[in-house]
């Protein structure tokens, strides 16, 4: 049982990247996304094009295979970037950030009613699962691990990891745009009550979808494979949009600002630094598609810095 939850730790970035819930296959899926979430970066002092590539942090079915145009851009790049360092040794070290330091158990924090709801959702994912092995976890860690737990149990590598491994196998430079502690701080700075509210919202939305017989990620996968910006943004923001309409609206606003708006500006700043420092290289920035869409997106910040950003759909 413990090994199952160790494998689930890789899902902790699910909420950072805006992806909710489980994944199931679709009938007659294409082999790869029809239109890639890809933008060409030109201008400044760049001697060759660089690229912005939007991922979703899943890897099942066509999502895990690059569109040929995106593959060509990746293969031609000199440096490949992810949000975080995807090296396995670094990923293993992230587990320590999940562990509570307040002397409480998870049930102490949640209370009996919410703990029972958690056990019900775990059992719905896999009957043998319950919250016993999660008692030492921080509340926010459970909230963002739970939605992707079923996928983690299937052992599917996310697209980000696939890209990182492909780049390293090709002998390319690989770099991270952020540090793990910066992403963890977003959640650690939440009060315990805010963390409980976040988990309560996650459980509520998961139960509502399950009661309707829906898989919340079906639409996300379909929109990504189709390369449909508008629909993809709707699905990626679904968790936050529902939160903004309910009793946890203020928490939803705080999370949207910290997870997207603030990080987008910082991320664009780092990208611009690399582009300016190495204009003779082609840079391939692979981060969650949510950072390239919506308001205050990375593309806009880079445009303000003098770069020309063009969507590539074929």
C-alpha positions as CSV (number, residue, x, y, z in Angstrom):
1,X,0.0,0.0,0.0
2,X,2.8,2.5,0.9
3,X,4.5,1.9,-2.4
4,X,1.3,2.8,-4.2
5,X,1.2,6.2,-2.6
6,X,4.9,6.7,-3.1
7,X,4.2,6.4,-6.8
8,X,1.4,8.8,-6.5
9,X,3.6,11.6,-5.3
10,X,4.4,12.6,-8.9
11,X,0.9,14.0,-9.2
12,X,1.6,16.8,-6.7
13,X,1.9,19.4,-9.5
14,X,-1.6,18.5,-10.8
15,X,-3.2,21.6,-9.3
16,X,-0.2,23.9,-10.2
17,X,-0.8,23.0,-13.8
18,X,-4.5,23.3,-13.6
19,X,-5.5,19.7,-14.5
20,X,-8.3,18.0,-12.7
21,X,-9.1,14.4,-12.2
22,X,-8.9,11.1,-13.9
23,X,-8.1,10.0,-17.4
24,X,-9.8,7.4,-19.7
25,X,-9.2,6.4,-23.2
26,X,-11.3,7.6,-26.1
27,X,-12.7,5.7,-29.1
28,X,-10.9,6.2,-32.4
29,X,-8.2,8.4,-30.9
30,X,-5.7,9.8,-33.3
31,X,-2.1,8.7,-32.9
32,X,-1.0,12.2,-31.7
33,X,-2.6,15.7,-31.2
34,X,-4.0,17.0,-34.5
35,X,-2.8,20.5,-33.9
36,X,0.1,21.1,-31.5
37,X,0.0,23.7,-28.7
38,X,3.1,25.3,-30.2
39,X,4.2,28.9,-30.7
40,X,7.3,30.2,-32.6
41,X,9.4,32.8,-30.9
42,X,11.3,35.3,-33.1
43,X,12.7,38.7,-32.7
44,X,15.0,40.3,-30.3
45,X,18.5,39.2,-31.2
46,X,17.6,35.6,-31.8
47,X,19.6,34.0,-34.6
48,X,17.2,31.1,-35.0
49,X,13.5,30.4,-33.9
50,X,12.7,29.3,-30.4
51,X,9.5,27.6,-29.3
52,X,6.8,27.7,-26.6
53,X,5.2,24.3,-26.2
54,X,2.1,23.7,-24.1
55,X,1.8,20.4,-22.2
56,X,-0.9,18.9,-20.1
57,X,0.8,16.9,-17.3
58,X,-0.6,13.6,-18.5
59,X,0.8,11.1,-20.9
60,X,-1.9,8.6,-21.8
61,X,-2.9,7.8,-25.4
62,X,-2.2,10.5,-28.1
63,X,-1.2,13.0,-25.5
64,X,2.1,11.2,-24.9
65,X,3.0,11.3,-28.6
66,X,4.2,14.6,-30.2
67,X,2.5,16.1,-33.2
68,X,5.1,15.8,-36.1
69,X,5.5,19.6,-36.2
70,X,6.2,19.8,-32.4
71,X,8.5,16.8,-32.7
72,X,10.5,18.6,-35.4
73,X,10.7,21.8,-33.3
74,X,11.9,19.7,-30.3
75,X,14.5,17.7,-32.3
76,X,15.9,21.0,-33.8
77,X,16.2,22.7,-30.4
78,X,19.5,23.1,-28.6
79,X,18.0,23.5,-25.1
80,X,14.8,22.0,-23.7
81,X,13.1,23.4,-20.6
82,X,10.5,22.1,-18.2
83,X,8.8,23.8,-15.2
84,X,10.9,21.7,-12.8
85,X,13.9,19.5,-13.1
86,X,12.5,16.1,-14.2
87,X,15.6,14.1,-13.2
88,X,14.4,11.0,-11.2
89,X,16.8,11.8,-8.3
90,X,15.3,15.3,-8.0
91,X,11.8,13.9,-8.2
92,X,12.4,11.4,-5.4
93,X,13.6,14.2,-3.2
94,X,10.3,16.0,-3.5
95,X,8.6,13.5,-1.2
96,X,9.9,15.2,2.0
97,X,7.9,18.3,1.2
98,X,4.6,16.3,1.6
99,X,5.2,15.5,5.2
100,X,3.4,17.3,8.0
101,X,5.4,19.3,10.5
102,X,2.5,20.4,12.8
103,X,2.3,17.2,15.0
104,X,-1.2,16.5,13.7
105,X,-2.5,13.6,11.6
106,X,-4.5,14.2,8.5
107,X,-7.7,13.1,10.3
108,X,-7.0,15.5,13.1
109,X,-7.0,18.3,10.6
110,X,-10.0,17.2,8.5
111,X,-12.4,15.9,11.1
112,X,-14.5,12.7,10.8
113,X,-16.9,13.9,8.1
114,X,-14.4,15.1,5.6
115,X,-12.2,12.1,6.4
116,X,-15.1,9.8,5.5
117,X,-15.5,11.6,2.2
118,X,-11.9,11.2,1.5
119,X,-12.1,7.4,2.2
120,X,-15.1,7.2,-0.1
121,X,-13.3,8.8,-3.0
122,X,-10.2,6.6,-2.5
123,X,-12.3,3.5,-2.5
124,X,-14.0,4.6,-5.7
125,X,-10.6,4.8,-7.3
126,X,-9.5,1.5,-5.9
127,X,-11.5,-0.5,-3.3
128,X,-8.4,-1.4,-1.2
129,X,-7.4,2.2,-0.7
130,X,-8.1,4.4,2.4
131,X,-6.6,7.4,4.1
132,X,-4.5,5.4,6.7
133,X,-1.3,5.8,4.7
134,X,-2.0,9.5,4.2
135,X,-2.1,10.5,7.8
136,X,1.4,12.0,7.7
137,X,0.7,14.0,4.6
138,X,0.1,17.8,4.5
139,X,-3.5,18.6,3.7
140,X,-2.7,20.5,0.5
141,X,-0.6,17.5,-0.7
142,X,-3.6,15.2,-0.5
143,X,-5.8,17.8,-2.3
144,X,-3.5,17.9,-5.3
145,X,-2.4,14.3,-5.3
146,X,-5.9,12.8,-5.2
147,X,-7.3,13.9,-8.6
148,X,-4.5,12.2,-10.6
149,X,-4.1,9.2,-8.3
150,X,-5.8,6.7,-10.7
151,X,-3.5,7.8,-13.5
152,X,-0.5,7.4,-11.2
153,X,-1.5,3.9,-10.3
154,X,-1.5,3.1,-14.0
155,X,2.2,4.1,-14.1
156,X,1.7,6.6,-17.0
157,X,4.6,9.0,-17.4
158,X,3.4,12.6,-17.9
159,X,4.2,14.4,-21.2
160,X,6.7,16.6,-19.5
161,X,8.8,13.6,-18.4
162,X,8.6,12.1,-21.9
163,X,9.9,15.3,-23.4
164,X,12.7,15.6,-20.8
165,X,13.8,12.1,-21.4
166,X,13.7,12.5,-25.1
167,X,15.9,15.6,-24.9
168,X,18.4,13.9,-22.6
169,X,18.6,10.9,-24.8
170,X,19.4,13.2,-27.8
171,X,22.2,14.8,-25.8
172,X,20.4,18.2,-25.5
173,X,20.8,20.6,-22.6
174,X,17.9,20.4,-20.2
175,X,17.0,23.1,-17.8
176,X,14.2,24.0,-15.3
177,X,12.5,27.3,-15.1
178,X,11.4,27.0,-11.5
179,X,12.6,25.5,-8.2
180,X,10.5,22.9,-6.4
181,X,10.5,25.0,-3.2
182,X,9.0,27.9,-5.0
183,X,6.0,25.8,-6.1
184,X,5.6,24.2,-2.7
185,X,5.7,27.6,-1.0
186,X,2.5,28.5,-2.8
187,X,0.7,25.8,-0.8
188,X,2.7,25.9,2.4
189,X,1.8,29.6,2.7
190,X,-1.9,28.7,2.9
191,X,-3.5,28.5,6.3
192,X,-4.5,25.0,7.4
193,X,-8.2,26.0,7.0
194,X,-7.5,27.1,3.5
195,X,-5.8,23.7,2.8
196,X,-8.9,21.9,4.3
197,X,-11.2,24.0,2.1
198,X,-9.1,23.1,-0.9
199,X,-9.4,19.4,-0.2
200,X,-13.1,19.8,0.5
201,X,-13.5,21.5,-2.9
202,X,-11.6,18.7,-4.6
203,X,-13.6,16.0,-3.0
204,X,-16.9,17.8,-3.8
205,X,-16.1,18.1,-7.5
206,X,-14.8,14.6,-7.8
207,X,-18.0,13.2,-6.2
208,X,-20.2,15.3,-8.4
209,X,-18.5,14.1,-11.5
210,X,-18.6,10.5,-10.3
211,X,-22.3,10.7,-9.5
212,X,-23.0,11.9,-13.0
213,X,-20.9,9.2,-14.5
214,X,-18.5,11.7,-16.0
215,X,-14.8,11.7,-16.3
216,X,-13.6,15.3,-15.8
217,X,-10.5,14.8,-17.9
218,X,-12.3,13.5,-21.1
219,X,-12.9,17.1,-22.3
220,X,-9.4,18.2,-21.3
221,X,-7.8,15.4,-23.3
222,X,-10.1,15.9,-26.3
223,X,-9.5,19.7,-26.4
224,X,-5.7,19.2,-26.2
225,X,-5.6,16.5,-28.9
226,X,-7.7,18.8,-31.1
227,X,-5.5,21.8,-30.3
228,X,-8.6,23.8,-29.4
229,X,-7.3,26.8,-27.3
230,X,-10.7,28.0,-26.1
231,X,-12.1,24.6,-25.0
232,X,-8.8,23.6,-23.5
233,X,-8.7,26.7,-21.4
234,X,-12.3,26.0,-20.2
235,X,-11.4,22.5,-19.1
236,X,-8.1,23.6,-17.4
237,X,-9.9,26.3,-15.5
238,X,-12.9,24.2,-14.5
239,X,-11.7,23.5,-11.0
240,X,-11.1,27.2,-10.3
241,X,-14.2,28.4,-12.0
242,X,-16.4,26.2,-9.9
243,X,-14.5,27.3,-6.8
244,X,-15.1,30.9,-7.7
245,X,-18.8,30.3,-7.9
246,X,-19.0,28.7,-4.4
247,X,-18.2,29.2,-0.8
248,X,-14.5,29.1,-1.4
249,X,-14.4,32.0,-4.0
250,X,-11.7,34.0,-2.1
251,X,-9.5,30.9,-2.0
252,X,-10.0,30.4,-5.7
253,X,-8.9,33.9,-6.5
254,X,-5.8,33.5,-4.3
255,X,-4.9,30.3,-6.0
256,X,-5.4,31.6,-9.5
257,X,-3.2,34.6,-8.8
258,X,-0.4,32.6,-7.2
259,X,-0.5,29.6,-9.5
260,X,-0.9,31.3,-12.8
261,X,-0.7,35.1,-12.9
262,X,2.3,35.5,-10.6
263,X,4.2,32.5,-12.0
264,X,3.5,33.5,-15.6
265,X,5.3,36.8,-15.2
266,X,8.2,35.2,-13.4
267,X,8.4,32.4,-15.9
268,X,8.4,34.8,-18.9
269,X,11.2,36.7,-17.2
270,X,13.3,33.6,-17.0
271,X,12.6,32.7,-20.6
272,X,13.6,36.1,-21.7
273,X,16.9,35.9,-19.8
274,X,17.8,32.6,-21.5
275,X,16.8,33.9,-24.9
276,X,18.9,37.1,-24.5
277,X,21.9,35.3,-23.0
278,X,22.0,32.6,-25.8
279,X,20.5,34.1,-29.0
280,X,22.5,31.6,-31.1
281,X,20.6,28.7,-29.6
282,X,17.1,27.4,-30.3
283,X,15.2,27.1,-27.0
284,X,12.2,24.8,-26.5
285,X,10.1,25.8,-23.5
286,X,7.7,23.0,-22.5
287,X,5.3,24.1,-19.7
288,X,1.7,23.6,-18.8
289,X,-0.5,25.0,-21.6
290,X,-2.5,27.1,-19.0
291,X,0.6,29.4,-18.8
292,X,0.2,30.3,-22.5
293,X,-3.6,30.9,-22.4
294,X,-6.0,33.1,-20.6
295,X,-5.2,36.5,-19.0
296,X,-1.7,37.6,-18.1
297,X,-0.2,34.7,-20.1
298,X,3.5,34.1,-20.8
299,X,3.1,35.0,-24.5
300,X,1.9,38.4,-23.6
301,X,4.8,39.1,-21.2
302,X,7.3,37.9,-23.9
303,X,5.6,40.2,-26.5
304,X,6.1,43.1,-24.2
305,X,9.8,42.3,-24.1
306,X,10.0,42.6,-27.9
307,X,9.6,39.1,-29.1
308,X,7.2,38.0,-31.9
309,X,5.1,35.1,-30.9
310,X,3.2,33.1,-33.6
311,X,0.9,30.1,-33.2
312,X,1.9,27.1,-35.2
313,X,-1.1,24.8,-35.9
314,X,0.1,22.5,-38.6
